[in-house]
């Protein structure tokens, strides 16, 4: 009501004042809904990216472990062959 009264100060047309107030409220509601939707989408994307990064980190760690293990076995085999000579 205060918004309508404030608008009536500048415009004696009650219909225009009410219409403008309703339009402003509708725009505000729509904007708030879009903000809520965007924040939920952002949270979902962030969660997906974090999950993928976690899997990638685990995959990289596993690859590093396998590579290190294979290299260590090759070094041990070569050392054993050198010791045998």
N, C-alpha and C positions, 0 to 999 in steps of 0.2 A: 504494500500500500504506500509505503514511503517513497518507493521508486516512482509510482504513478503520480503521487503528489508533487515530487520534485520535477517531473516532466511537465506537469500541468502549469508550473510556474512560468515556463517558457512558451507554453502552447495551450490555448484554451480549448483545444479540440480533445475531448475526453477519449473518443474512439482512437485517435492517433496515439495518444499517450498510452492507452491500454495495449494497443497493437504493438507498439515499439517495446513495451515492457515484456510482453509475451514472447516476442521475437528474440529479445536479448536473453531471456531465461532459457528458451529452447536452444539457442546457440550455446549457452553456457553448459546446459545438460549434455548436449551432443559432444561438446569439446571435452567435458569430464569423462564421458563414456569412451571417447577415442584415446584419451590419456591412459585410462585404465586398461583398455585393450592393448595399447602399444607397450605399456609396462609389462603386461603378462607375456606378450610376444617376445620382448627383450629378455625376460627372465628365462623363458623356454629356450631361446637361442643360446643364451649364456650357459645354461645347463648342458645343452647338447655339445657345445664347443668344449666345455670343461671335461665332459665324459670322453670325447674323442681325444683330447690332449692327454688325459690319463691313460687311455689305451695305447696311444702312441708312445708315451713315456715307458710304459710296461713293455711294449714291443721292442723299443730301442734297448732297454736294459737286458732283455732276453737275448737279443742279437749280440750285444756286447759280451754277455756271459758265454754264449756258445762260441763266439769267435775266440775269446780268451782261452776257453777250455781246449779248443782244437789246437790253437797255437802252442799252448803249454804241452799238450800231448806230443806234438811234432818236435818241440825242443827236447822233451824227455827221450823220445825215440832217437833223435840225432845224438844226444849226449851218451845214450847207451851204446850206440854204434861206435862213437869215438872211443869210449872207454874200452870197448871190446877189442879194439885194434892195438 
